[in-house]
Amino acid sequence: MTHIIILGAGFGGLAAAHELRTNHPEIDVTVVDRRDHFFMGFAKLWDLARIRPLAGGSRSLTALGDRGVRFVQSEIVAIDPTTRTVELADETLAADGLLVALGAAHAPTHLELLAGPGAHDLYDGRALPAIHDDLDAVTEGTVLVSILGGPFQCPPAPFEAVLLVDERLRQRGVRDQVDVAISTPQPMTLPVAGVDASRYIAGHLDERGIRLLSESAVVSVDGEARVAHFADGTRQSFSVLLGVPASSPPPVITAAGLAGDSGFIEPDPRTLRTSFERVAAVGDCTHIPNAIGALPKAGVFAAAEGVVAARNLVADLLGGDEARFDGHGYCFLELPGQLVAFVQGDFLAEPRPDVTLTEADHEQFVRKQEYELERLDAWLG
């Protein structure tokens, strides 16, 4: 029987597995991931805002077995894309088709910046208990959210986070005594979505008295003194630092010869095929150029790519029509008070991405909840 291995059980891997199992029961599907559970990235923000604990949005990956997909929890030691062989910690797997959906790691140099007291990796769900403790204890000084470099996952998330932190401090009655700021090395808040979306976010920051430090790249952090130093020579003291590390390609893809000049896998932008026969790649482990740089590293793109890649692996193995990724994506941009603005567009359009944004309302927040539940139920039950 034809066998496809999917490396990674994030948005891209789970969407691909669902596509294969739903439409091609004749194909054996194996999913490999080092984790035993899945949650969507924005679930961390709901925990941060005390809307819902992270566990409330987590599902066990063992549920894949109920859908006829073999799940293997293991570290991936090596990949041979020529033979489509994967060496795991305690076994070796071989496939007729291989989909690499391994996501991205966090840049080690940026994690080192966050090693001191009061500093946390905002994107690490395991850091949430310590973040809660520090935000509950702060009564003065500055809470600084800092984008440490790029590319980074989910471009709107740091701005959503700082707005939710601001709201949390207001609810505690200490906002007047606590400064809130966000730093970014970029010239505007959300360049990937364009000027209008960037102004929209900047306006909400300004309304709440959140300082925006644009073109401010952190070069070092004095953990004991709790001071962040920027490339222009300025510095910012902090009581709590929530850092957003740049994305780093998983070392195993570099060792496998899958990485391009960007350091990430560079598949065909429309078919997601790599230069290796019957090997595709999707999601945050890839670099897909667009008119202003690269496609954002966001789950909605990974999921759409996963479906396209799965269909093209089937076409290569069994015949059939080629699928094409159209570059369309969207984002639920969350604001305080359970309000959500909806950003959508063609991010592969020329001469620049064609992106629109709606005003925030509670209806879109409900739609975001439905989006999560529908996909969790479809992928994992």
C-alpha positions in Angstrom: 0.0 0.0 0.0 1.2 3.6 -0.8 2.6 5.2 2.3 3.0 8.9 3.1 4.9 10.2 6.1 4.1 13.6 7.5 6.8 15.1 9.7 5.2 17.5 12.2 1.7 17.7 13.7 1.1 21.5 13.5 -1.4 23.3 11.3 0.2 22.1 8.1 0.7 18.5 9.1 -2.7 18.0 10.6 -4.5 19.6 7.7 -2.6 17.3 5.3 -3.4 14.2 7.3 -7.1 15.2 7.4 -7.1 15.7 3.6 -5.4 12.3 3.0 -7.6 10.3 5.3 -10.8 12.0 4.1 -10.2 11.6 0.4 -7.7 8.8 0.1 -8.4 6.0 2.5 -6.3 3.7 0.3 -3.1 5.5 1.4 -1.3 4.7 4.7 -0.5 7.9 6.6 2.0 8.3 9.4 2.4 11.5 11.4 5.5 12.0 13.5 5.9 14.7 16.2 8.0 15.1 19.3 4.9 16.5 21.2 1.9 14.5 22.3 -0.6 17.4 21.9 -1.6 20.2 19.7 -3.0 23.7 20.4 -3.4 26.8 18.2 -1.0 29.6 18.9 -3.7 32.1 19.8 -4.7 29.8 22.6 -1.7 31.1 24.5 -3.0 34.6 24.3 -6.4 33.5 25.7 -4.5 32.0 28.6 -2.5 35.2 29.0 -5.7 37.3 29.1 -7.3 34.7 31.4 -10.1 34.1 28.9 -9.4 30.3 29.0 -6.5 28.1 30.3 -4.2 26.7 27.6 -5.3 23.2 28.4 -8.9 24.1 27.3 -7.7 24.4 23.7 -5.3 21.4 23.7 -6.0 18.0 22.0 -4.1 14.8 22.3 -2.4 13.7 19.1 -3.1 10.1 19.9 -6.6 10.9 18.6 -5.1 10.6 15.1 -5.3 6.9 15.6 -9.1 7.1 15.8 -9.0 8.5 12.3 -6.9 5.8 10.9 -3.7 7.7 11.0 -0.7 6.2 12.7 0.9 8.7 15.2 4.5 8.3 16.3 5.7 10.5 19.1 9.5 10.7 18.7 12.4 13.0 18.0 13.5 13.1 14.4 17.2 12.3 14.2 17.7 12.5 10.5 15.9 12.8 7.1 17.1 11.4 3.8 15.0 13.2 1.2 16.5 11.2 -1.7 15.2 7.9 -0.3 12.3 9.5 1.7 13.7 7.7 4.8 13.3 9.2 8.3 15.5 8.1 11.3 13.7 8.4 14.6 15.1 7.9 18.1 14.1 4.2 18.1 13.0 3.2 14.6 13.5 4.1 10.9 10.6 4.8 8.6 10.4 4.8 4.8 7.7 6.3 2.6 6.6 6.7 -1.0 5.9 10.3 -0.3 7.2 12.7 2.4 5.7 15.9 3.7 8.0 18.1 5.9 5.9 20.3 8.2 8.2 20.7 11.1 7.5 24.3 12.0 10.3 26.5 13.2 12.5 26.7 16.3 13.2 29.8 18.3 16.5 31.5 17.6 19.0 30.3 20.3 20.7 33.7 20.6 17.3 35.3 21.4 16.5 32.7 24.0 19.8 33.6 25.7 18.6 37.2 25.9 15.5 36.0 27.9 17.5 33.9 30.4 17.4 36.4 33.2 14.8 37.2 35.9 11.6 38.8 34.8 12.2 37.8 31.1 10.1 35.3 29.3 9.6 33.8 25.8 6.1 35.0 25.0 5.6 32.2 22.5 6.5 29.3 24.8 3.3 27.9 26.4 5.4 26.4 29.2 6.4 29.9 30.3 2.8 31.0 30.9 2.7 30.1 34.7 5.8 32.3 35.3 4.4 35.1 33.1 1.2 35.0 35.1 3.2 35.3 38.4 5.2 38.2 37.2 2.2 40.1 35.7 0.2 39.6 38.9 3.1 40.9 41.0 4.1 44.0 39.0 3.0 47.3 40.6 5.5 49.7 39.0 8.2 50.0 36.3 7.7 48.9 32.7 6.2 45.8 31.1 8.1 45.5 27.7 7.0 43.3 24.9 9.9 43.0 22.5 10.1 41.6 19.0 13.7 40.4 19.0 14.2 39.7 15.3 12.7 38.2 12.1 11.1 36.4 10.6 8.9 35.5 13.6 5.7 33.5 13.9 2.3 35.1 13.7 3.2 38.8 13.1 0.1 40.3 14.8 0.5 38.3 18.0 3.0 40.6 19.9 0.7 43.5 19.4 -2.3 41.5 20.5 -0.3 40.4 23.5 0.7 44.0 24.6 -2.9 45.2 24.3 -4.1 42.2 26.4 -1.4 42.9 29.0 -2.5 46.5 29.1 -6.1 45.4 29.7 -5.0 43.0 32.4 -3.1 45.7 34.3 -6.2 48.0 34.1 -8.3 45.2 35.6 -5.8 45.0 38.4 -6.0 48.8 39.0 -2.3 49.3 38.5 -2.1 50.5 34.9 -1.5 54.2 36.0 1.6 53.1 37.9 3.0 50.7 35.2 4.4 51.8 31.9 3.6 49.5 28.9 5.7 49.5 25.7 6.4 47.3 22.7 9.6 47.4 20.6 10.1 46.1 17.1 13.1 46.3 14.7 10.6 47.0 11.9 9.7 50.5 10.7 6.0 49.9 11.4 3.8 47.5 13.4 2.7 45.1 10.6 4.5 45.6 7.3 3.5 42.2 6.0 -0.2 43.4 6.1 0.5 46.9 4.7 0.3 50.5 5.8 -3.4 50.6 6.7 -3.3 47.6 9.0 -0.1 49.0 10.6 -1.8 52.3 11.3 -4.8 50.5 12.7 -2.7 48.7 15.2 -0.6 51.8 16.0 -3.8 53.7 16.6 -5.0 51.2 19.2 -1.7 51.3 20.9 -1.8 55.1 21.1 -5.3 55.1 22.4 -4.2 53.0 25.4 -1.0 54.9 26.0 1.2 52.0 25.0 4.6 53.3 23.7 5.6 51.9 20.3 9.4 51.7 19.9 9.8 51.1 16.2 13.1 50.5 14.5 14.4 49.4 17.9 16.4 46.2 17.7 17.5 44.6 21.0 21.1 43.7 21.0 21.6 42.7 24.7 19.7 42.3 27.9 21.2 42.9 31.3 19.1 40.4 33.3 20.3 41.4 36.7 19.7 45.1 36.1 16.6 44.3 34.0 17.6 46.6 31.2 17.2 46.0 27.4 19.9 47.6 25.2 19.0 48.7 21.6 21.2 48.9 18.5 20.9 52.7 18.4 22.5 53.0 21.9 19.2 53.7 23.8 18.0 51.4 26.5 14.8 50.5 28.3 14.5 49.2 31.9 11.8 46.7 32.6 10.0 45.0 35.4 8.7 42.3 33.0 10.1 41.5 29.5 8.0 39.3 27.2 10.3 38.6 24.2 9.4 37.2 20.8 12.3 35.3 19.4 13.0 35.1 15.6 12.1 31.9 13.9 15.0 29.5 13.3 15.0 26.5 10.9 15.0 23.1 12.6 18.6 21.8 12.4 17.5 18.5 11.0 16.4 20.1 7.7 19.8 21.7 7.3 21.6 18.4 7.9 19.3 16.8 5.4 20.2 19.2 2.6 16.7 20.5 2.4 17.5 24.1 3.3 17.9 26.9 0.7 19.8 30.1 1.0 17.3 31.5 3.5 18.1 28.7 5.9 14.6 27.3 5.5 13.2 24.9 2.9 12.3 26.7 -0.3 9.5 24.8 -2.1 7.7 25.8 -5.2 5.4 28.6 -3.9 2.4 27.2 -5.7 2.7 23.4 -5.5 4.9 23.1 -2.3 7.0 20.5 -4.0 10.7 20.5 -3.2 13.6 19.7 -5.6 13.5 16.1 -4.2 11.1 13.7 -5.9 7.8 13.2 -4.0 9.0 15.4 -1.1 6.9 18.5 -0.2 7.3 21.1 2.5 4.8 23.5 4.2 4.5 25.9 7.0 7.0 27.7 9.2 9.9 25.5 8.2 9.6 27.0 4.7 10.5 30.3 3.1 8.1 31.4 0.3 9.0 34.8 -1.3 6.4 37.4 -2.0 6.5 40.9 -3.4 7.6 42.5 -0.1 9.7 39.8 1.4 8.2 36.5 2.3 4.8 34.9 3.2 4.1 35.3 6.9 4.8 32.4 9.2 1.2 31.8 10.3 -1.0 28.7 10.9 -3.6 29.6 8.4 -1.1 29.5 5.5 0.4 26.3 6.8 -3.0 24.6 6.8 -3.8 25.7 3.3 -0.4 24.7 2.1 -0.8 21.3 3.8 -3.9 20.5 1.8 -2.3 21.5 -1.5 0.9 19.5 -0.7 -1.1 16.4 0.2 -3.1 16.6 -3.1 0.1 17.0 -5.1 1.8 14.0 -3.4 -1.2 12.0 -4.3 -1.1 13.2 -7.8 2.6 12.3 -8.0 2.0 8.9 -6.6 -1.3 7.9 -8.0 -2.0 10.4 -10.8 -4.6 13.1 -10.9 -4.8 16.9 -11.2 -2.2 19.2 -9.7 -3.3 21.5 -6.9 -2.2 25.1 -6.6 -1.7 27.3 -3.5 -3.4 30.6 -4.2 -1.6 32.7 -1.5 -4.8 33.8 0.2 -4.9 34.0 4.0 -6.5 35.7 6.9 -6.0 36.5 10.5 -8.3 37.2 13.5 -6.6 40.3 15.1 -7.7 40.3 18.7 -8.2 43.4 20.8 -9.2 43.8 24.4 -12.9 43.2 25.4 -13.2 40.1 23.2 -13.2 42.1 20.1 -11.6 40.9 16.9 -10.8 42.6 13.6 -10.6 40.4 10.5 -7.6 40.7 8.1 -7.6 38.9 4.8 -6.0 39.1 1.4 -3.9 37.6 -1.4 -0.4 37.6 0.1 1.3 36.5 -3.1 -0.3 39.2 -5.2 1.9 41.6 -7.3 3.1 44.3 -7.1 2.3 43.9 -3.4 0.0 41.8 -1.2 -3.7 42.8 -1.5 -4.9 43.0 2.1 -8.1 44.4 3.7 -9.1 44.8 7.3 -12.5 45.1 9.0 -13.3 47.0 12.2 -13.2 44.9 15.3 -16.5 43.5 16.8 -17.5 40.6 19.1 -19.1 38.7 16.2 -15.6 38.1 14.8 -14.4 36.9 18.2 -17.1 34.3 18.1 -16.1 33.4 14.6 -12.5 32.9 15.9 -13.8 30.6 18.6 -15.7 28.6 15.9 -12.6 28.5 13.7 -10.6 26.8 16.5 -13.3 24.3 17.4 -14.2 23.3 13.9 -10.6 22.5 13.0 -9.8 20.8 16.3 -12.9 18.6 15.9 -12.1 17.8 12.3 -8.4 17.1 12.8 -8.4 15.4 16.3 -12.0 14.9 17.4 
